[in-house]
């Protein structure tokens, strides 16, 4: 009943190995939080576009130029929102792939 000497267990890891493992886990958590913050920034920006469009429509409803600008702003806000969610799910998928290889 011999054990492999090369197989690491928790008791055989050196403090520097434990520190490296912990640093990697913390870096992964920081990356996940950064991805979440980026999604929130996209949402905040798109909501700003929507609010600007609503203000243009509400206060300048007589001018056709402002209405066109408002609808373009709504379109840009929707595009930004879609881009944000696309980047979020793409980043989450790549993080999961990285975690599976470890």
PyMOL commands that set and color helices and strands:
alter all, ss='L'
color gray80, all
select helices_A, chain A and resi 15-59+64-101
alter helices_A, ss='H'
color red, helices_A
deselect
rebuild
show_as cartoon
